[in-house]
């Protein structure tokens, strides 16, 4: 079991947020990241993207989207995404106590871009759930700049939604847009049908995306391959949640 040592009890999920995670499959936790850290993270991610863009990679590029994979290999500043207590609590509420971090990525959708087809990260429906995602909003998520699109409750429903969609890029019946203030974290069940929205503003929409999965399952990134200087700077509770202890 992943130890909870070092995760200081502070703000907890509200009963409403727990209910939203159970029934709708997502919730918004406001006020997690201060504005100064949103600015700092955005600068670090932009620098990383510029440094890494010419190197070989195995992810599919999207027009107008800056995607930066495995942020933790670049800077320990993103350690907070591993151990933020209320976020870890939300992940454990969805998955159970034995969790591990699978990925930490950066995503910036520039004006006129960011629209994704409705998709799912795992086709299973119902408990036990295998993975849960967090979107750290470095900018406000609005209906204008492409707030995350979701089909509430689809994590519980076995209906073949995707096969019935004429066009997954279009707004679907029952679809909701998840708006959130800057510094919030959107938690959503990875089994929930979801997508990024179109940024119709003149400013980019930045976020850090994380995923937790069940301890013992494969992770997206091999955390034991982190650069030694970064791994040595991480706290014991971070190492536990990365599966390194």
C-alpha positions in Angstrom: 0.0 0.0 0.0 1.3 3.5 -0.9 2.2 5.2 2.4 0.4 8.3 3.4 3.3 9.6 5.5 4.1 13.3 4.8 0.7 14.1 3.2 -0.3 16.8 5.7 -4.0 16.8 6.5 -5.4 20.2 5.5 -8.2 21.0 3.2 -10.3 17.9 2.4 -12.7 17.0 -0.3 -16.3 18.2 0.4 -19.2 15.8 0.5 -20.4 17.5 -2.7 -17.1 16.9 -4.5 -17.1 13.2 -3.4 -20.6 12.9 -4.8 -19.6 14.5 -8.0 -16.7 12.2 -8.5 -19.0 9.2 -7.8 -22.0 10.2 -10.0 -20.8 12.6 -12.6 -17.2 11.3 -12.8 -15.5 14.7 -12.3 -15.2 17.6 -9.8 -13.4 20.9 -9.6 -11.1 21.7 -6.7 -10.5 25.5 -6.7 -7.6 27.4 -5.1 -4.9 24.7 -5.2 -2.1 26.5 -7.0 -1.3 30.1 -6.3 -1.0 32.6 -9.2 2.7 32.9 -8.8 3.2 29.1 -9.2 0.9 29.1 -12.2 3.2 31.7 -13.8 6.3 29.8 -12.8 5.1 26.5 -14.1 4.0 28.1 -17.4 7.5 29.6 -17.9 9.3 26.3 -17.1 7.0 24.4 -19.5 7.6 26.9 -22.3 11.3 26.6 -21.8 11.1 22.9 -21.7 9.1 22.8 -24.9 11.6 25.0 -26.7 14.5 22.8 -25.5 12.8 19.5 -26.4 10.8 20.3 -29.6 13.6 19.2 -32.0 14.3 15.9 -30.2 12.6 12.6 -31.3 9.4 11.7 -29.6 6.7 9.1 -29.8 3.6 11.1 -29.2 1.2 12.4 -31.9 1.5 16.1 -32.5 -1.6 18.3 -32.6 -1.6 21.5 -34.6 -1.5 24.6 -32.4 -0.8 22.5 -29.2 2.4 22.5 -27.2 2.6 19.1 -25.6 5.5 18.4 -23.2 5.8 14.9 -21.9 7.1 13.8 -18.5 7.6 17.2 -16.9 9.3 15.7 -13.8 12.3 14.6 -15.8 12.9 18.3 -16.5 12.2 20.0 -13.2 11.4 19.1 -9.6 9.1 22.1 -9.4 6.3 19.7 -10.5 6.7 17.5 -7.5 3.6 19.2 -6.1 1.5 17.4 -8.6 2.6 14.1 -6.9 1.8 14.9 -3.3 -0.8 17.7 -3.1 -3.0 16.3 -0.3 -6.4 17.2 -1.5 -5.6 15.9 -5.0 -4.1 12.6 -3.7 -7.3 12.3 -1.6 -9.4 12.7 -4.7 -7.4 10.1 -6.5 -7.8 7.6 -3.6 -11.5 8.3 -3.4 -11.9 7.1 -7.0 -9.3 4.3 -7.1 -8.8 3.2 -3.5 -5.8 3.6 -1.2 -3.1 1.9 -3.3 -2.2 4.4 -5.9 0.8 5.4 -8.0 1.5 8.3 -10.4 1.5 7.3 -14.0 2.2 10.5 -15.9 2.8 14.3 -15.6 2.5 16.2 -18.9 2.1 19.8 -20.0 -0.4 21.0 -22.6 -0.8 24.4 -24.0 -3.7 25.0 -26.5 -3.0 28.2 -28.6 -5.8 30.4 -30.0 -7.9 28.6 -32.7 -6.7 25.1 -31.5 -7.1 22.5 -28.8 -10.3 20.8 -30.0 -10.3 17.1 -29.5 -12.8 14.4 -30.4 -14.6 12.9 -27.5 -12.5 9.9 -26.3 -11.9 7.7 -23.3 -8.7 6.5 -21.7 -10.0 3.1 -20.7 -13.1 1.3 -22.1 -14.0 -0.4 -18.8 -17.1 0.8 -17.0 -17.8 0.7 -13.3 -15.6 -0.3 -10.3 -12.9 -1.1 -9.8 -11.6 1.9 -11.7 -8.1 1.7 -13.0 -7.0 5.3 -13.4 -7.9 8.9 -12.6 -6.8 12.2 -14.1 -6.0 15.7 -12.8 -5.9 18.9 -14.9 -4.0 21.7 -13.1 -5.4 24.9 -14.6 -2.5 27.3 -15.2 -5.0 29.5 -16.9 -8.7 29.9 -16.2 -10.8 27.3 -18.1 -13.8 29.0 -19.7 -16.4 28.1 -22.4 -14.6 30.6 -24.7 -11.1 29.2 -24.3 -12.0 25.5 -24.6 -13.0 24.2 -21.2 -12.8 20.4 -20.9 -15.8 18.6 -22.5 -17.3 15.6 -20.6 -20.3 13.3 -20.8 -21.3 13.0 -17.1 -21.9 9.5 -15.8 -20.4 7.8 -18.8 -17.8 6.2 -16.5 -20.6 4.1 -15.1 -22.6 3.5 -18.3 -21.7 0.6 -20.6 -23.5 2.1 -23.6 -21.3 2.2 -26.8 -21.3 6.0 -27.0 -18.4 6.4 -29.4 -19.8 4.0 -32.0 -23.1 6.0 -32.0 -21.5 9.4 -32.5 -21.7 10.9 -36.0 -18.7 13.1 -35.3 -16.9 13.0 -31.9 -15.7 16.6 -32.5 -19.2 17.9 -32.4 -21.1 18.8 -29.2 -22.8 15.7 -28.0 -26.2 15.2 -26.3 -25.7 15.6 -22.6 -22.2 17.0 -22.9 -21.0 19.5 -20.3 -18.1 21.9 -20.3 -16.0 21.9 -17.1 -15.1 25.5 -16.4 -12.6 26.2 -13.6 -10.7 29.2 -12.1 -7.0 29.6 -12.6 -5.1 27.5 -10.0 -7.9 24.9 -9.7 -7.4 21.2 -10.3 -10.1 19.3 -12.3 -10.3 15.7 -11.2 -11.9 13.3 -13.6 -12.3 9.5 -13.8 -10.2 8.2 -16.7 -13.1 6.0 -17.7 -15.2 9.2 -18.4 -15.8 10.2 -22.0 -14.1 13.6 -22.4 -12.2 15.9 -24.7 -10.4 19.3 -25.0 -12.4 22.2 -26.3 -11.6 24.7 -29.0 -9.8 27.8 -27.8 -11.7 30.7 -29.3 -9.8 33.5 -27.5 -6.6 35.3 -28.4 -4.6 33.8 -25.5 -3.3 30.3 -24.9 -4.9 27.9 -22.4 -2.2 26.2 -20.3 -2.4 23.2 -18.0 -0.5 20.4 -16.4 -2.1 17.0 -16.8 -1.5 14.1 -14.4 -2.8 10.6 -14.0 -2.8 8.2 -11.1 -3.3 4.5 -11.5 -3.5 1.5 -9.2 -0.3 0.4 -7.5 1.2 -2.5 -9.4 -0.1 -1.5 -12.8 2.3 -0.3 -15.5 2.9 3.5 -15.5 3.2 5.7 -18.6 6.7 6.8 -17.6 9.6 4.9 -16.0 10.2 6.9 -12.9 13.3 5.0 -12.0 14.9 6.7 -15.1 14.5 10.2 -13.7 17.8 12.2 -13.7 19.7 11.6 -10.5 19.7 15.2 -9.5 15.9 15.4 -9.7 15.3 12.0 -8.0 17.6 12.9 -5.1 15.7 16.2 -4.6 12.3 14.5 -4.2 10.8 13.9 -0.8 10.2 10.4 0.6 6.4 10.7 0.1 6.9 11.6 -3.6 9.2 8.6 -4.1 6.5 6.4 -2.6 3.8 7.7 -4.9 6.2 7.3 -7.9 6.8 3.7 -6.9 10.5 4.3 -6.1 10.5 3.1 -2.5 
